[in-house]
Amino acid sequence: MLIAEQYGYTVLPGQAVATPGVDAVLRRRERAGAVWSAAGLLPQGGLAVVLLSQGGPAAAIGAMLAVAFSVTAGLAVLWRRARRRERRILETYGWQVWPCRGQSVKVVSGSGERSRGRRWSTEGRVVLLQPDGQSHCSFPPPGDGWDGPRPGGPVAGDEVWFAGDTRFGGVLAVPGGMPFRYVTRGKPGTRRGTPGEDELARRSGLMKG
């Protein structure tokens, strides 16, 4: 039994990926990643090989391009891995309907105000709530156009859809299923899951083992 069910929250039947429009968005993201990877990797790789083979100053430029190629390849791998994980989650879980509130939190940032040896900025978060109104966990908003609750406390009807395991992460969506985004927790939750929760988490790739 999912923690949402233990709390008495609604869990919609079926797979979240079956929500109208969701699979099309997944396919579009997967295609965009493939196109971006090819557009970045093919020119960099080809030019690096040519310049490295020439030796001298050209080889130095080729070496720099080879480094850029490696970085681009690494980003492409991370992108594909996230998209696969996103799809697996949506194919494993149904949408869980969580009450929520908006909250601003401080996060480490390269351009924020310096304090205690680091730079900090403020980031909006969506806080999933327990039945008593206390925070269960929080994630970034599901989309740039998020029009859900803002900081200041929940009001009647504030909710968000979630597919996944709140101990690790999942897919967060505006009610209705779109827009949605893949979200993870920086540090996994310490709550001990039920055997059923652990099995789903392993099947979706959220939990190792």
N, CA and C of each residue as an Amber inpcrd file, in Angstrom:
protein
   627
   0.8420000  -1.1990000   0.0000000   0.0000000   0.0000000   0.0000000
   0.8780000   1.2500000   0.0000000   0.5900000   2.1610000  -0.9170000
   1.3510000   3.4030000  -0.9980000   1.0610000   4.2860000   0.2040000
   2.0080000   5.1570000   0.5290000   1.8140000   6.0650000   1.6600000
   0.6040000   6.9610000   1.4160000   0.3510000   7.3190000   0.1570000
  -0.8220000   8.1450000  -0.1500000  -2.1040000   7.4110000   0.2390000
  -2.1560000   6.1040000  -0.0160000  -3.3280000   5.3180000   0.3580000
  -3.4370000   5.1970000   1.8720000  -2.2920000   5.0660000   2.5430000
  -2.3110000   5.0050000   4.0050000  -2.8580000   6.2990000   4.5980000
  -2.5850000   7.4120000   3.9250000  -3.0980000   8.7020000   4.3820000
  -4.5690000   8.8980000   4.0210000  -5.1080000   8.0240000   3.1830000
  -6.4960000   8.1570000   2.7630000  -6.6730000   9.0260000   1.5320000
  -5.5900000   9.3000000   0.8060000  -5.6740000  10.1310000  -0.3900000
  -6.0920000   9.2880000  -1.6000000  -6.6260000   9.9520000  -2.5940000
  -7.0650000   9.2760000  -3.8120000  -5.8690000   8.8320000  -4.6430000
  -5.9020000   7.5910000  -5.1090000  -4.9370000   7.0880000  -6.0850000
  -5.7390000   6.6830000  -7.3130000  -5.5180000   7.3670000  -8.4140000
  -6.3110000   7.1340000  -9.6160000  -5.9700000   5.7770000 -10.2200000
  -6.9540000   5.0630000 -10.7660000  -6.6970000   3.7430000 -11.3550000
  -5.9010000   3.8440000 -12.6490000  -5.1980000   2.7650000 -12.9760000
  -4.4470000   2.7150000 -14.2210000  -3.0880000   3.3710000 -14.1220000
  -2.3470000   3.2970000 -15.2140000  -1.0130000   3.8730000 -15.2820000
  -1.0890000   5.3630000 -15.5890000  -0.2030000   6.1200000 -14.9760000
  -0.1750000   7.5620000 -15.2330000   0.1330000   7.8600000 -16.6940000
   0.9090000   6.9730000 -17.3430000   1.2840000   7.2080000 -18.7410000
   0.0660000   7.1640000 -19.6620000  -1.0340000   6.5490000 -19.1990000
  -2.2370000   6.4650000 -20.0220000  -3.0360000   7.7590000 -20.0320000
  -2.6570000   8.7330000 -19.2120000  -3.3330000  10.0290000 -19.2030000
  -3.2070000  10.6760000 -20.5780000  -4.2940000  11.1610000 -21.1650000
  -4.2230000  11.7630000 -22.4990000  -3.1290000  12.8240000 -22.6020000
  -2.2830000  12.6810000 -23.5920000  -1.2230000  13.6500000 -23.8540000
   0.1090000  13.3240000 -23.2240000   0.1250000  12.4890000 -22.1840000
   1.3770000  12.2290000 -21.4710000   2.3740000  11.4710000 -22.3450000
   1.9180000  10.3950000 -22.9950000   2.8380000   9.6130000 -23.8240000
   3.3890000  10.4490000 -24.9720000   2.5640000  11.3170000 -25.5370000
   3.0280000  12.1770000 -26.6300000   4.1340000  13.1120000 -26.1560000
   4.0020000  13.6470000 -24.9430000   5.0440000  14.5120000 -24.3880000
   6.3290000  13.7180000 -24.1720000   6.2090000  12.4940000 -23.6550000
   7.3880000  11.6570000 -23.4490000   8.1090000  11.3980000 -24.7680000
   7.3400000  11.0560000 -25.8010000   7.9520000  10.7870000 -27.1050000
   8.6230000  12.0370000 -27.6590000   8.0010000  13.1860000 -27.4780000
   8.5860000  14.4340000 -27.9720000   9.8870000  14.7430000 -27.2490000
   9.9110000  14.5300000 -25.9340000  11.1370000  14.7680000 -25.1710000
  12.2460000  13.8120000 -25.6010000  11.8780000  12.5580000 -25.8440000
  12.8760000  11.5710000 -26.2610000  13.4540000  11.9270000 -27.6240000
  12.5930000  12.3490000 -28.5530000  13.0730000  12.7510000 -29.8800000
  13.9520000  13.9880000 -29.7920000  13.5270000  14.9590000 -28.9810000
  14.3100000  16.1920000 -28.8420000  15.6970000  15.8940000 -28.2970000
  15.7810000  14.9690000 -27.3370000  17.0830000  14.6060000 -26.7890000
  17.9720000  13.9600000 -27.8260000  17.3810000  13.0840000 -28.6650000
  18.1650000  12.4240000 -29.7040000  18.6760000  13.4290000 -30.7330000
  17.8170000  14.3660000 -31.1240000  18.2260000  15.3890000 -32.1010000
  19.3090000  16.2800000 -31.5180000  19.1210000  16.7170000 -30.2670000
  20.1180000  17.5730000 -29.6180000  21.4550000  16.8600000 -29.5090000
  21.4330000  15.5740000 -29.1560000  22.6700000  14.8130000 -29.0180000
  23.3970000  14.7100000 -30.3500000  22.6420000  14.3740000 -31.4030000
  23.2640000  14.2350000 -32.7180000  23.8240000  15.5640000 -33.2090000
  23.0580000  16.6440000 -33.0150000  23.5020000  17.9630000 -33.4780000
  24.7540000  18.4220000 -32.7540000  24.9130000  18.0180000 -31.4960000
  26.0890000  18.4320000 -30.7450000  27.2700000  17.5080000 -30.9120000
  27.0110000  16.1980000 -30.9570000  28.1050000  15.2310000 -30.9430000
  28.7630000  15.0290000 -32.3050000  27.9700000  14.9410000 -33.3670000
  28.5520000  14.6450000 -34.6740000  29.5380000  15.7120000 -35.1470000
  29.1760000  17.0120000 -35.1240000  30.1560000  18.0180000 -35.5570000
  31.3870000  18.0680000 -34.6560000  31.1830000  18.0150000 -33.3430000
  32.3170000  18.0780000 -32.4210000  33.2510000  16.8950000 -32.6200000
  32.6780000  15.7040000 -32.6960000  33.5050000  14.5080000 -32.8440000
  34.2600000  14.4900000 -34.1510000  33.5740000  14.8160000 -35.2520000
  34.2280000  14.8010000 -36.5560000  35.3540000  15.8080000 -36.6580000
  35.1010000  17.0310000 -36.1880000  36.1280000  18.0680000 -36.2660000
  37.3000000  17.7520000 -35.3510000  37.0190000  17.1880000 -34.1830000
  38.0980000  16.8310000 -33.2570000  39.0230000  15.8000000 -33.8770000
  38.4620000  14.8050000 -34.5520000  39.2860000  13.7690000 -35.1900000
  40.1730000  14.3740000 -36.2720000  39.6020000  15.2550000 -37.0860000
  40.3730000  15.8840000 -38.1670000  41.5200000  16.7180000 -37.6110000
  41.2410000  17.5450000 -36.6170000  42.2680000  18.4250000 -36.0660000
  43.3440000  17.6460000 -35.3210000  42.9580000  16.6330000 -34.5900000
  43.9450000  15.8320000 -33.8610000  44.9020000  15.1280000 -34.8170000
  44.4000000  14.7330000 -35.9660000  45.2500000  14.0270000 -36.9330000
  46.2620000  14.9410000 -37.6020000  46.0430000  16.2580000 -37.5400000
  46.9420000  17.2050000 -38.2010000  48.1540000  17.5610000 -37.3550000
  48.0690000  17.3700000 -36.0460000  49.1830000  17.7000000 -35.1670000
  49.3690000  19.2060000 -35.0250000  50.3750000  19.6220000 -34.2400000
  50.6800000  21.0350000 -34.0460000  49.5700000  21.7860000 -33.3430000
  49.4440000  23.0920000 -33.6440000  48.4100000  23.9130000 -33.0020000
  46.9950000  23.3850000 -33.2380000  46.7750000  22.8040000 -34.4210000
  45.4470000  22.2690000 -34.7260000  45.0770000  21.1460000 -33.7620000
  46.0850000  20.3540000 -33.3800000  45.8210000  19.2460000 -32.4620000
  45.3910000  19.7550000 -31.0890000  45.9530000  20.9090000 -30.6730000
  45.5600000  21.4810000 -29.3820000  44.0840000  21.8770000 -29.4030000
  43.6540000  22.4660000 -30.5190000  42.2370000  22.8150000 -30.6580000
  41.3900000  21.5460000 -30.6950000  41.9180000  20.5310000 -31.3870000
  41.2120000  19.2570000 -31.4480000  41.0410000  18.6310000 -30.0760000
  42.0730000  18.7740000 -29.2370000  41.9890000  18.2320000 -27.8770000
  40.9000000  18.9370000 -27.0780000  40.7950000  20.2650000 -27.2530000
  39.7430000  21.0050000 -26.5570000  38.3590000  20.5730000 -27.0430000
  38.2520000  20.3340000 -28.3440000  36.9770000  19.8620000 -28.8820000
  36.6460000  18.4650000 -28.3580000  37.6870000  17.6560000 -28.1770000
  37.4660000  16.3130000 -27.6360000  36.9110000  16.3840000 -26.2190000
  37.4190000  17.3510000 -25.4420000  36.8970000  17.5440000 -24.0870000
  35.4320000  17.9760000 -24.1470000  35.1390000  18.9310000 -25.0480000
  33.7550000  19.3890000 -25.2060000  32.8530000  18.2380000 -25.6480000
  33.3920000  17.3720000 -26.5170000  32.6410000  16.2000000 -26.9690000
  32.2920000  15.2950000 -25.7910000  33.2650000  15.0870000 -24.9080000
  33.0450000  14.2260000 -23.7450000  31.9670000  14.8000000 -22.8290000
  32.0110000  16.1290000 -22.6290000  31.0090000  16.7770000 -21.7790000
  29.6170000  16.6340000 -22.3970000  29.5230000  16.9020000 -23.7020000
  28.2360000  16.7920000 -24.3910000  27.7100000  15.3650000 -24.3340000
  28.6090000  14.3960000 -24.5260000  28.2020000  12.9910000 -24.4690000
  27.6850000  12.6290000 -23.0790000  28.3640000  13.1390000 -22.0510000
  27.9160000  12.8760000 -20.6850000  26.5380000  13.4440000 -20.4150000
  26.2970000  14.6750000 -20.8940000  24.9800000  15.2900000 -20.7170000
  23.9040000  14.5140000 -21.4690000  24.2610000  14.0240000 -22.6610000
  23.3040000  13.2500000 -23.4470000  22.9230000  11.9560000 -22.7330000
  23.9110000  11.3100000 -22.1200000  23.6420000  10.0720000 -21.3770000
  22.7190000  10.3500000 -20.1900000  23.0050000  11.4360000 -19.4610000
  22.1660000  11.7950000 -18.3120000  20.7390000  12.1050000 -18.7500000
  20.6100000  12.8100000 -19.8760000  19.2870000  13.1470000 -20.3960000
  18.5050000  11.8770000 -20.7340000  19.1420000  10.9490000 -21.4580000
  18.4570000   9.7220000 -21.8460000  18.0910000   8.8880000 -20.6190000
  18.9780000   8.8620000 -19.6420000  18.7060000   8.1030000 -18.4210000
  17.4900000   8.6760000 -17.6830000  17.4180000  10.0120000 -17.6040000
  16.2800000  10.6530000 -16.9380000  14.9830000  10.3830000 -17.6850000
  15.0330000  10.4120000 -19.0270000  13.8240000  10.1550000 -19.8000000
  13.3590000   8.7070000 -19.6470000  14.3050000   7.7550000 -19.6090000
  13.9220000   6.3570000 -19.3940000  13.2980000   6.1760000 -18.0170000
  13.9110000   6.8010000 -17.0120000  13.3850000   6.6930000 -15.6570000
  11.9880000   7.3160000 -15.5820000  11.8170000   8.4540000 -16.2360000
  10.5220000   9.1350000 -16.2550000   9.4380000   8.2260000 -16.8330000
   9.7490000   7.5920000 -17.9570000   8.7710000   6.7080000 -18.5920000
   8.4680000   5.4910000 -17.7090000   9.5010000   4.9000000 -17.1330000
   9.2900000   3.7220000 -16.2770000   8.3960000   4.0540000 -15.0850000
   8.5940000   5.2210000 -14.5050000   7.7650000   5.6380000 -13.3690000
   6.3100000   5.7780000 -13.7970000   6.0890000   6.4540000 -14.9170000
   4.7230000   6.6910000 -15.3800000   4.0430000   5.4050000 -15.8270000
   4.8330000   4.4040000 -16.2220000   4.2670000   3.1090000 -16.6010000
   4.0390000   2.2020000 -15.3870000   4.6400000   2.5380000 -14.2580000
   4.5360000   1.7110000 -13.0510000   3.4570000   2.2050000 -12.0930000
   3.3430000   3.5230000 -11.9480000   2.4550000   4.1060000 -10.9400000
   1.2310000   4.7590000 -11.5660000   0.1630000   4.7990000 -10.7790000
  -0.9650000   5.6550000 -11.0940000  -0.7790000   6.9950000 -10.4000000
  -1.5690000   7.9810000 -10.7730000  -1.4690000   9.2970000 -10.1360000
  -2.0070000   9.2520000  -8.7080000  -1.2520000   9.8270000  -7.8000000
  -1.6810000  10.0050000  -6.4170000  -2.0420000  11.4840000  -6.2420000
  -3.1790000  11.7510000  -5.6500000  -3.6470000  13.1310000  -5.4880000
  -3.2820000  13.6050000  -4.0800000  -2.3350000  14.5460000  -4.0180000
  -1.8240000  15.0360000  -2.7320000  -2.2600000  16.4690000  -2.4700000
  -2.6840000  16.7790000  -1.2360000  -2.8420000  18.1970000  -0.8660000
  -1.4610000  18.8170000  -0.7890000  -1.3750000  20.0970000  -1.0630000
  -0.0550000  20.7160000  -1.1000000  -0.1350000  22.1990000  -0.7440000
   1.0210000  22.7750000  -0.5550000   1.1360000  24.2210000  -0.3940000
   2.4320000  24.6570000  -1.0610000   2.5080000  25.9320000  -1.3950000
   3.7360000  26.4840000  -1.9410000   4.6150000  27.0170000  -0.8280000
   5.9110000  26.9280000  -1.0290000   6.8440000  27.3930000  -0.0060000
   8.1440000  27.8170000  -0.6660000   8.7230000  28.8950000  -0.1900000
  10.0260000  29.3470000  -0.6740000  11.1100000  28.7890000   0.2350000
  12.1410000  28.2050000  -0.3600000  13.2410000  27.6350000   0.4130000
  14.5570000  28.1790000  -0.1230000  15.5680000  28.1910000   0.7250000
  16.8960000  28.6210000   0.3120000  17.6550000  27.4440000  -0.2910000
  18.2950000  27.6940000  -1.4380000  19.0910000  26.6660000  -2.0960000
  20.4400000  27.2570000  -2.4780000  21.4550000  26.4030000  -2.5820000
  22.7790000  26.8500000  -3.0050000  22.7000000  27.3140000  -4.4540000
  23.2720000  28.4790000  -4.7360000  23.1950000  29.0600000  -6.0740000
  24.4940000  29.7710000  -6.4030000  24.8580000  29.7650000  -7.6750000
  26.0820000  30.4390000  -8.0880000  25.9470000  31.9420000  -8.1450000
  24.7120000  32.4560000  -8.1190000  24.5160000  33.8980000  -8.2690000
  23.7610000  34.5310000  -7.1030000  23.5350000  33.7910000  -6.0240000
  22.7810000  34.3370000  -4.9110000  23.6380000  35.1080000  -3.9270000
  23.0480000  35.4400000  -2.7910000  23.7570000  36.1720000  -1.7440000
  24.6740000  35.2260000  -0.9740000  25.8650000  35.7360000  -0.6380000
  26.8370000  34.9060000   0.0720000  26.5240000  34.8860000   1.5630000
  26.5270000  33.6850000   2.1310000  26.2910000  33.5060000   3.5600000
  26.8940000  32.1740000   3.9850000  27.6240000  32.1860000   5.0840000
  28.2530000  30.9740000   5.6100000  29.1140000  30.2720000   4.5660000
  29.8370000  31.0630000   3.7880000  30.7680000  30.5030000   2.8200000
  30.1610000  30.0330000   1.5180000  28.8470000  30.2110000   1.3300000
  28.1920000  29.7870000   0.0970000  27.2610000  30.8860000  -0.4000000
  26.8810000  30.7590000  -1.6710000  25.8950000  31.6770000  -2.2340000
  24.5290000  30.9910000  -2.2280000  23.5250000  31.7480000  -1.7880000
  22.1900000  31.1900000  -1.6500000  21.1690000  32.0330000  -2.4150000
  20.1750000  31.3650000  -2.9470000  19.0480000  32.0690000  -3.5520000
  17.7600000  31.3830000  -3.0910000  16.6390000  31.9900000  -3.4190000
  15.3440000  31.4510000  -3.0030000  14.6870000  30.7110000  -4.1600000
  14.1360000  29.5620000  -3.8660000  13.4890000  28.7340000  -4.8860000
  12.1120000  28.3070000  -4.3970000  11.1370000  28.4050000  -5.2720000
   9.7990000  27.9620000  -4.9180000   9.6990000  26.4460000  -4.9230000
   9.0080000  25.8830000  -3.9510000   8.8300000  24.4390000  -3.8550000
   7.3480000  24.1170000  -3.6560000   6.9730000  22.9310000  -4.0800000
   5.6410000  22.4070000  -3.8070000   5.7800000  21.4120000  -2.6650000
   5.1160000  21.6820000  -1.5570000   5.2090000  20.8320000  -0.3700000
   4.0090000  19.8980000  -0.3280000   4.2580000  18.5940000  -0.3640000
   3.1990000  17.6090000  -0.2100000   2.8900000  17.4670000   1.2770000
   1.6000000  17.4690000   1.6030000   1.1830000  17.5550000   3.0010000
   0.6450000  16.2410000   3.5500000   0.9220000  16.0170000   4.8280000
   0.3190000  14.9210000   5.5690000  -1.1110000  15.3090000   5.9460000
  -1.9190000  14.3560000   6.3790000  -3.3020000  14.6950000   6.7600000
  -3.4010000  15.7580000   7.8440000  -2.3770000  15.8660000   8.7100000
  -2.4190000  16.8770000   9.7710000  -1.9160000  18.2370000   9.3080000
  -1.6000000  18.3580000   8.0110000  -1.1430000  19.6280000   7.4710000
   0.3530000  19.8460000   7.5430000   1.0740000  18.9080000   8.1460000
   2.5250000  19.0280000   8.2230000   3.1660000  18.5830000   6.9040000
   4.3960000  19.0330000   6.6890000   5.1080000  18.6950000   5.4610000
   5.4690000  17.2140000   5.4160000   5.2020000  16.5910000   4.2780000
   5.6390000  15.2080000   4.0500000   6.9550000  15.1970000   3.2800000
   7.0250000  15.9790000   2.2110000   8.2500000  16.1800000   1.4320000
   7.9840000  17.3300000   0.4740000   9.0050000  17.7660000  -0.2520000
   8.8150000  18.8800000  -1.1870000   9.6010000  18.6340000  -2.4630000
   9.1010000  19.2290000  -3.5570000   9.7280000  19.1040000  -4.8670000
   9.6080000  20.4420000  -5.5980000  10.3930000  20.6330000  -6.6790000
  10.2090000  21.8270000  -7.5120000   8.8330000  21.7980000  -8.1730000
   8.2810000  22.9530000  -8.5480000   6.9790000  22.9810000  -9.2220000
   7.0200000  22.1650000 -10.5070000   5.8810000  21.6070000 -10.9330000
   5.8660000  20.7530000 -12.1180000   6.0270000  21.4760000 -13.4410000
   5.8920000  22.7970000 -13.4820000   6.0470000  23.5070000 -14.7410000
   6.2020000  24.9890000 -14.5270000   6.7690000  25.6680000 -15.5510000
   6.9620000  27.1140000 -15.4490000   5.6360000  27.8420000 -15.2960000
   4.5690000  27.2420000 -15.8200000   3.2650000  27.8720000 -15.7360000
   2.4690000  27.4490000 -14.5200000   3.1500000  26.8830000 -13.5300000
   2.4650000  26.4080000 -12.3150000   1.6270000  27.5150000 -11.7100000
   0.3390000  27.2400000 -11.5800000  -0.5570000  28.2340000 -10.9980000
  -1.1880000  27.6940000  -9.7190000  -0.4820000  26.7930000  -9.0700000
  -0.9550000  26.2140000  -7.8230000  -0.7020000  27.1350000  -6.6520000
  -0.7310000  26.5850000  -5.4440000  -0.6060000  27.4060000  -4.2380000
   0.7240000  28.1190000  -4.1420000   0.6660000  29.3300000  -3.6800000
   1.8650000  30.1320000  -3.4510000   2.1880000  30.1240000  -1.9600000
   3.3670000  30.6300000  -1.5870000   3.6850000  30.7020000  -0.1540000
   2.5830000  31.4290000   0.6120000   2.2630000  30.9400000   1.7800000
   1.2190000  31.5690000   2.5730000   0.2150000  30.5800000   3.1210000
   0.4190000  29.3070000   2.8210000  -0.4590000  28.2980000   3.3990000
  -1.4830000  27.7880000   2.4150000  -1.9510000  26.5600000   2.6140000
  -2.9060000  25.9600000   1.6860000  -4.3130000  26.5000000   1.8770000
  -5.0630000  26.4370000   0.8230000  -6.4860000  26.7450000   0.8960000
  -7.2210000  25.5380000   0.3370000  -8.5190000  25.4960000   0.5260000
  -9.2890000  24.3500000   0.0590000  -9.0810000  24.1390000  -1.4370000
  -8.8040000  22.9070000  -1.8270000  -8.6540000  22.5880000  -3.2380000
  -7.2310000  22.5920000  -3.7370000  -6.2640000  23.0440000  -2.9390000
  -4.8680000  23.0230000  -3.3700000  -4.3830000  21.5820000  -3.4220000
  -4.0510000  21.1110000  -4.6070000  -3.5740000  19.7480000  -4.7340000
  -2.6300000  19.6310000  -5.9200000  -1.8900000  18.5270000  -5.9360000
  -0.9620000  18.2380000  -7.0110000  -1.0240000  16.7380000  -7.2630000
  -0.7330000  16.3160000  -8.4770000  -0.6950000  14.8930000  -8.8000000
   0.7510000  14.4170000  -8.7680000   0.9410000  13.2130000  -8.2390000
   2.2890000  12.6560000  -8.1120000   2.2630000  11.1750000  -8.4690000
   3.2370000  10.7490000  -9.2700000   3.4230000   9.3330000  -9.5870000
   4.8380000   8.9590000  -9.1660000   4.9530000   8.0160000  -8.2570000
   6.2750000   7.6320000  -7.7860000   6.2550000   7.2930000  -6.3150000
   7.4160000   7.3590000  -5.7100000   7.5900000   7.0560000  -4.2920000
   8.1930000   8.2860000  -3.6360000   7.4820000   8.8600000  -2.6800000
   7.9390000  10.1190000  -2.0820000   9.2550000   9.9740000  -1.3250000
   9.7040000   8.7580000  -1.0630000  11.0100000   8.5790000  -0.4290000
  12.1450000   8.9120000  -1.3850000  11.8920000   8.7550000  -2.6900000
  12.9540000   8.9010000  -3.6800000  12.6730000   9.9860000  -4.7210000
  11.4660000  10.0220000  -5.2170000  11.1240000  10.9750000  -6.2690000
  10.0700000  10.3780000  -7.1720000   9.8820000  10.9850000  -8.3210000
   8.8800000  10.5010000  -9.2530000   8.5610000  11.5570000 -10.2840000
   7.3050000  11.6500000 -10.6280000   6.8330000  12.6320000 -11.6030000
   5.7330000  13.4520000 -10.9420000   5.9110000  14.7620000 -10.9580000
   4.9610000  15.6920000 -10.3490000   4.2040000  16.4010000 -11.4590000
   2.9000000  16.5530000 -11.2890000   2.0820000  17.1530000 -12.3460000
   1.0240000  18.0800000 -11.7820000   0.6530000  19.0270000 -12.6020000
  -0.5200000  19.8510000 -12.3230000  -1.7420000  18.9250000 -12.3850000
  -2.7640000  19.1290000 -11.5490000  -3.9600000  18.2870000 -11.6160000
  -4.4710000  18.1520000 -13.0520000  -4.6780000  16.9160000 -13.4610000
  -5.0260000  16.6300000 -14.8410000  -3.9030000  15.9070000 -15.5540000
  -2.6840000  16.0010000 -15.0020000  -1.5440000  15.2630000 -15.5420000
  -0.5850000  16.0490000 -16.3990000  -0.9370000  17.3060000 -16.7480000
  -0.0590000  18.1090000 -17.5970000  -0.0920000  19.5610000 -17.1340000
   1.0670000  20.2540000 -17.1450000   2.3990000  19.7270000 -17.4450000
   2.9280000  18.8780000 -16.2980000   3.9860000  18.1310000 -16.5780000
   4.5840000  17.2940000 -15.5510000   6.1000000  17.3690000 -15.6600000
   6.7680000  16.9810000 -14.5780000   8.2280000  16.9740000 -14.6020000
   8.7600000  15.8600000 -13.7100000   9.9140000  15.3560000 -14.0880000
  10.6170000  14.3320000 -13.3150000  11.3140000  15.0190000 -12.1500000
  11.1060000  14.5230000 -10.9360000  11.6860000  15.1460000  -9.7520000
  12.3570000  14.0720000  -8.8910000  13.4050000  14.4630000  -8.1970000
  14.0850000  13.5520000  -7.2830000  14.3620000  14.2660000  -5.9730000
  14.6080000  13.4940000  -4.9420000  15.0040000  14.0530000  -3.6590000
  16.5220000  14.0090000  -3.5640000  17.1060000  15.1230000  -3.1060000
  18.5550000  15.1640000  -2.9600000  19.0570000  14.1020000  -2.0040000
  18.2670000  13.8310000  -0.9710000  18.5960000  12.8010000   0.0120000
  17.3550000  11.9460000   0.2230000  17.4370000  10.6290000  -0.0290000
  16.2570000   9.7750000   0.1100000  15.6390000   9.8610000   1.4990000
  14.3220000   9.7330000   1.5570000  13.6360000   9.7340000   2.8380000
  14.0040000   8.5170000   3.6720000  13.8790000   8.6370000   4.9680000
  14.2730000   7.5620000   5.8790000  13.1170000   6.6440000   6.2560000
  11.8980000   6.9800000   5.8140000  10.7490000   6.1390000   6.1610000
  10.9050000   4.7420000   5.5720000  10.6060000   3.7300000   6.3680000
  10.6810000   2.3520000   5.9000000   9.4320000   2.0320000   5.0840000
   9.6190000   1.5710000   3.8630000   8.4830000   1.2860000   3.0030000
   7.9020000  -0.0950000   3.2360000   6.6860000  -0.2900000   2.7730000
   6.0690000  -1.6120000   2.8180000   6.6730000  -2.4690000   1.7040000
   6.5380000  -3.8050000   1.7790000   7.0470000  -4.6520000   0.6950000
   6.4810000  -4.2510000  -0.6690000   5.2000000  -3.8860000  -0.6970000
   4.6010000  -3.4630000  -1.9590000   5.2160000  -2.1850000  -2.4960000
   5.4680000  -1.2270000  -1.6140000   6.1030000   0.0260000  -2.0310000
   7.5010000  -0.2340000  -2.5750000   8.2530000  -1.0840000  -1.8780000
   9.6200000  -1.3740000  -2.3120000   9.6360000  -2.0700000  -3.6660000
   8.6830000  -2.9750000  -3.8950000   8.6160000  -3.6820000  -5.1670000
   8.3370000  -2.7060000  -6.3080000   7.3920000  -1.7930000  -6.1180000
   7.0950000  -0.7970000  -7.1500000   8.2860000   0.1200000  -7.3880000
   8.9610000   0.5160000  -6.3090000  10.1140000   1.4040000  -6.4400000
  11.2340000   0.7310000  -7.2200000  11.4470000  -0.5600000  -6.9820000
  12.4790000  -1.2830000  -7.7390000  12.0700000  -1.4340000  -9.1980000
  10.7950000  -1.7300000  -9.4330000  10.3230000  -1.9130000 -10.8040000
  10.4530000  -0.6290000 -11.6170000  10.2430000   0.4970000 -10.9660000
  10.3080000   1.7850000 -11.6650000  11.7260000   2.3210000 -11.7880000
  12.6730000   1.7120000 -11.0770000  14.0450000   2.1970000 -11.1060000
  14.3590000   3.2290000 -10.0480000  13.3920000   3.5600000  -9.2040000
  13.6400000   4.5410000  -8.1460000  14.4780000   3.9600000  -7.0170000
  14.4000000   2.6510000  -6.8410000  15.1020000   1.9760000  -5.7510000
  15.9680000   0.8690000  -6.3370000  17.1990000   0.7850000  -5.9080000
  18.1030000  -0.2480000  -6.3980000  17.8320000  -1.5630000  -5.6830000
  18.2840000  -2.6260000  -6.3200000  18.1560000  -3.9380000  -5.6930000
  17.1580000  -4.8400000  -6.3860000
